[in-house]
């Protein structure tokens, strides 16, 4: 069962309190068909452990990879995936929609 957004954010806080490096990815915009609604979260730690979902499929893998970079350099990133984007085909978002995901370090 997918955790609720509150559970995901509570887990991010708990991971941070436990000394883990943490980033949170949030769906901030969608167009057309999108698997997860605006406000959906994915929390990632420095070891690549994660909880939640911003899209499903291979997009999650790309978001996790980018989150690890965000953790390493403490610089937030805006990611966009869509059917017209060459990256979207590579990571598997072929549903006809687009999503924008903001990834930020938890400090």
Rosetta silent file (secondary structure, phi, psi, omega in degrees, C-alpha in Angstrom):
SEQUENCE: XXXXXXXXXXXXXXXXXXXXXXXXXXXXXXXXXXXXXXXXXXXXXXXXXXXXXXXXXXXXXXXXXXXXXXXXXXXXXXXXXXXXXXXXXXXXXXXXXXXXXXXXXXX
SCORE:     score description
SCORE:     0.000 S_00000001
   1 L     0.000  134.986  179.296    0.000    0.000    0.000 S_00000001
   2 L   -71.376  133.798  178.164    1.276    3.439   -0.925 S_00000001
   3 L   -68.079  153.612  175.889    1.952    5.674    2.071 S_00000001
   4 L   -74.644  162.114  179.577   -0.037    8.887    2.440 S_00000001
   5 H   -60.578  -37.660  177.066    1.682   12.192    1.744 S_00000001
   6 H   -62.912  -42.577  178.365    1.648   12.991    5.485 S_00000001
   7 H   -62.822  -39.836 -179.356    3.321    9.650    6.250 S_00000001
   8 H   -63.882  -45.766 -179.746    5.927   10.293    3.567 S_00000001
   9 H   -69.388  -35.618  174.933    6.793   13.728    4.957 S_00000001
  10 H   -63.488  -38.686  178.373    6.835   12.397    8.528 S_00000001
  11 H   -66.335  -39.612  177.130    9.244    9.690    7.397 S_00000001
  12 H   -58.451  -43.675  178.594   11.483   12.303    5.753 S_00000001
  13 H   -64.389  -42.805  179.092   11.633   14.145    9.072 S_00000001
  14 H   -64.038  -42.855  178.331   12.365   10.936   10.975 S_00000001
  15 H   -60.850  -42.205 -179.392   15.119    9.968    8.541 S_00000001
  16 H   -64.791  -44.997  177.932   16.694   13.416    8.915 S_00000001
  17 H   -60.618  -30.752  179.620   16.520   13.232   12.733 S_00000001
  18 L   -79.776    1.224  176.906   18.233    9.833   12.521 S_00000001
  19 L    93.229    7.268  179.244   21.185   11.480   10.750 S_00000001
  20 L   -83.727  148.618  172.122   20.367   10.427    7.213 S_00000001
  21 L   -81.554  134.703 -169.694   20.798   12.781    4.267 S_00000001
  22 E  -138.220  144.275  170.114   17.372   13.325    2.724 S_00000001
  23 E  -130.166  152.705  176.323   15.704   14.892   -0.307 S_00000001
  24 E  -122.477  131.000  174.484   12.012   15.307   -1.078 S_00000001
  25 E  -106.986  134.618 -177.292   10.558   15.263   -4.578 S_00000001
  26 E  -131.626  130.541  172.963    7.134   16.855   -5.062 S_00000001
  27 E   -70.790  119.024 -178.522    4.853   16.874   -8.105 S_00000001
  28 E  -108.714  -14.415  179.817    4.181   20.579   -8.603 S_00000001
  29 E  -159.015  143.022  174.562    2.422   20.549  -11.971 S_00000001
  30 E  -134.925  153.741  174.335    0.730   18.081  -14.316 S_00000001
  31 E  -136.819  136.272  177.615   -0.706   18.318  -17.828 S_00000001
  32 L    66.166 -143.940 -178.586   -2.910   15.746  -19.494 S_00000001
  33 L   -78.391  120.120  178.313   -2.668   12.199  -18.249 S_00000001
  34 L  -136.429  135.120 -174.930   -0.437   11.930  -15.186 S_00000001
  35 L   -70.096  -24.203 -179.213   -0.189    8.914  -12.880 S_00000001
  36 L  -130.382  144.118 -177.400    0.099   10.947   -9.632 S_00000001
  37 L   -79.356  164.666  173.129   -1.610   14.231   -8.688 S_00000001
  38 L   -54.425  138.060 -179.308   -0.029   17.555   -7.789 S_00000001
  39 L    96.456   -8.050  177.607    1.280   17.395   -4.224 S_00000001
  40 L   -68.243  144.633 -176.003    2.453   13.772   -4.426 S_00000001
  41 E  -123.865  152.590  170.636    5.778   13.147   -2.682 S_00000001
  42 E  -134.670  122.303  176.741    8.767   10.844   -2.920 S_00000001
  43 E  -104.474  137.261 -175.086   11.333   10.945   -0.107 S_00000001
  44 E  -132.071  138.649  173.867   14.846    9.660   -0.838 S_00000001
  45 E  -104.841  173.956 -175.628   17.834    9.180    1.449 S_00000001
  46 L   -64.497  -14.035  177.846   21.527    9.303    0.599 S_00000001
  47 L   -94.374   -2.401 -178.946   21.656    5.517    0.258 S_00000001
  48 L    90.971    4.248  173.938   18.915    5.478   -2.380 S_00000001
  49 L   -71.134  146.854 -177.869   16.157    4.229   -0.066 S_00000001
  50 E  -148.411  160.639  177.638   12.812    5.800   -0.909 S_00000001
  51 E  -146.121  136.689  178.715    9.177    6.019    0.087 S_00000001
  52 E   103.213 -167.115 -177.879    6.216    7.384   -1.871 S_00000001
  53 L  -161.415  138.229  173.248    5.695    8.055   -5.549 S_00000001
  54 L  -112.679  -11.745 -179.512    5.723   10.950   -7.983 S_00000001
  55 L  -159.572  -45.940 -172.336    4.932    8.995  -11.119 S_00000001
  56 L    98.569  167.610  178.185    5.585    5.292  -11.086 S_00000001
  57 L    62.694 -151.397 -174.007    7.603    3.277  -13.532 S_00000001
  58 H   -73.199  -17.791  176.937   10.999    4.349  -14.722 S_00000001
  59 H   -59.896  -38.307  179.083   10.412    8.037  -13.976 S_00000001
  60 H   -56.335  -43.260  179.934   10.880    7.192  -10.292 S_00000001
  61 H   -59.968  -41.660  178.770   14.386    5.889  -11.042 S_00000001
  62 H   -67.837  -40.262  178.109   15.364    9.129  -12.757 S_00000001
  63 H   -63.866  -41.947  178.175   13.926   11.216   -9.911 S_00000001
  64 H   -62.602  -43.766  177.528   15.854    9.123   -7.368 S_00000001
  65 H   -59.028  -46.290  178.889   19.071    9.579   -9.369 S_00000001
  66 H   -65.281  -37.203  179.163   18.527   13.340   -9.492 S_00000001
  67 H   -63.369  -37.862  176.823   17.667   13.375   -5.762 S_00000001
  68 H   -62.501  -37.040  174.997   20.997   11.765   -4.943 S_00000001
  69 H   -67.327  -39.732  177.206   22.681   14.624   -6.833 S_00000001
  70 H   -61.057  -43.256  177.115   20.537   17.132   -4.916 S_00000001
  71 H   -61.413  -43.972 -176.676   21.681   15.543   -1.654 S_00000001
  72 H   -65.762  -40.428 -175.126   25.320   15.649   -2.773 S_00000001
  73 H  -110.810    2.992  176.956   25.378   19.311   -3.844 S_00000001
  74 L    55.206   30.109 -179.786   22.486   20.697   -1.720 S_00000001
  75 L  -117.223  118.962  178.263   21.039   22.391   -4.809 S_00000001
  76 L   -61.178  156.783  179.009   17.319   21.973   -5.601 S_00000001
  77 E  -137.588  146.543  172.943   16.315   20.906   -9.112 S_00000001
  78 E  -105.293  125.245 -179.705   13.229   21.227  -11.277 S_00000001
  79 E  -116.252  143.054  176.756   12.587   18.133  -13.396 S_00000001
  80 E  -134.056  133.506  178.711   10.092   17.814  -16.221 S_00000001
  81 E  -128.636  135.347  178.011    8.972   14.637  -17.952 S_00000001
  82 E  -161.295  163.865 -175.217    6.564   14.424  -20.851 S_00000001
  83 L   -62.028  -28.095 -179.350    5.699   12.441  -23.926 S_00000001
  84 L   -84.875   -8.168 -177.681    7.309   15.049  -26.205 S_00000001
  85 L   -90.835  128.192 -179.566   10.522   14.975  -24.193 S_00000001
  86 H   -56.023  -36.445  177.913   13.159   12.524  -25.405 S_00000001
  87 H   -62.013  -37.546 -178.089   13.988   11.771  -21.757 S_00000001
  88 H   -59.709  -42.293  178.194   10.376   10.784  -21.114 S_00000001
  89 H   -64.068  -39.935 -179.325   10.560    7.980  -23.672 S_00000001
  90 H   -64.206  -39.861 -177.088   13.826    6.796  -22.178 S_00000001
  91 H   -94.232   -1.997  169.707   12.393    6.707  -18.651 S_00000001
  92 L    97.227   16.620  176.752    9.011    5.358  -19.689 S_00000001
  93 L   -93.215   87.326 -177.705    6.495    8.211  -19.409 S_00000001
  94 L  -116.964   23.024 -176.006    4.506    7.556  -22.541 S_00000001
  95 L   -78.633   -4.012  179.847    1.003    8.134  -21.126 S_00000001
  96 L    95.540   -5.012 -179.647    0.557   11.332  -23.123 S_00000001
  97 L  -105.789 -176.829  175.085    0.924   13.659  -20.143 S_00000001
  98 E  -137.714  149.908  174.817    3.650   15.734  -18.597 S_00000001
  99 E  -134.768  149.354  172.869    4.728   16.242  -15.020 S_00000001
 100 E  -119.105  130.100 -175.542    6.979   18.763  -13.301 S_00000001
 101 E  -125.479  128.889  176.021    8.755   17.608  -10.136 S_00000001
 102 E  -100.116  127.686 -179.289   10.664   19.807   -7.685 S_00000001
 103 E  -116.299  124.924 -176.129   13.450   18.016   -5.816 S_00000001
 104 E  -136.820  148.163  176.179   14.912   19.686   -2.722 S_00000001
 105 E   -74.291  148.612  173.592   17.256   18.719    0.093 S_00000001
 106 L   -94.579  119.463 -177.262   15.818   18.427    3.585 S_00000001
 107 L  -110.749    0.000    0.000   17.916   20.614    5.850 S_00000001
